[in-house]
């Protein structure tokens, strides 16, 4: 049985059914999907758990603590949820590029 992980990232122009891929070895399956917003992220996570039996979900730094909590609640206690966060300087670099490219600041309310 392979260890199954889903990585989710944000992009303002994402189409989750189109912007996805699978990287697979005999022991590891990495599903990658790019979503536009939290609603799409939640739906993708639900689908990965139901259809693929995902063991772990890894989220890009753009997910807020509330987003992470909502996803953890939706997928249940048998699925690990983690966030890929950098140190202060790394976060500033990536935040600047995301701002320049028109990504959400993360401060908007849903």
C-alpha positions, 0 to 999 in steps of 0.5 A, spaced: 500 500 500 502 506 498 503 512 502 498 517 499 499 525 500 495 531 497 498 537 496 494 543 495 496 550 492 492 557 491 492 561 484 487 566 482 486 563 476 486 555 478 481 550 475 482 544 480 479 539 474 485 542 470 490 544 474 492 537 477 497 532 477 499 525 480 506 523 481 507 516 483 512 510 485 510 503 488 510 506 495 508 513 494 502 517 491 503 525 491 496 528 488 497 535 486 491 540 485 491 548 485 485 551 487 482 558 487 479 559 494 477 555 500 471 552 498 474 549 492 480 546 497 475 543 502 471 540 496 478 537 493 480 535 500 473 531 501 474 528 494 481 526 495 479 522 502 473 519 499 476 517 492 483 516 494 483 514 501 488 520 502 493 519 508 495 526 509 494 533 506 499 538 505 497 545 504 501 551 501 503 557 506 497 561 503 492 557 507 490 561 514 489 557 520 482 558 520 482 554 513 487 549 516 482 548 521 476 547 517 480 542 512 482 538 518 475 538 521 472 536 514 477 530 513 477 527 520 482 525 525 485 519 521 488 524 515 494 528 517 493 535 515 500 540 515 502 546 512 508 548 508 511 554 511 517 557 511 521 562 516 520 569 516 525 572 510 522 566 506 515 568 507 516 575 505 519 573 499 514 568 496 508 573 499 511 579 495 511 575 488 504 572 490 502 580 491 505 582 484 502 576 481 495 578 483 494 572 488 489 574 494 492 577 500 488 572 505 485 578 508 478 577 504 472 574 508 469 569 505 
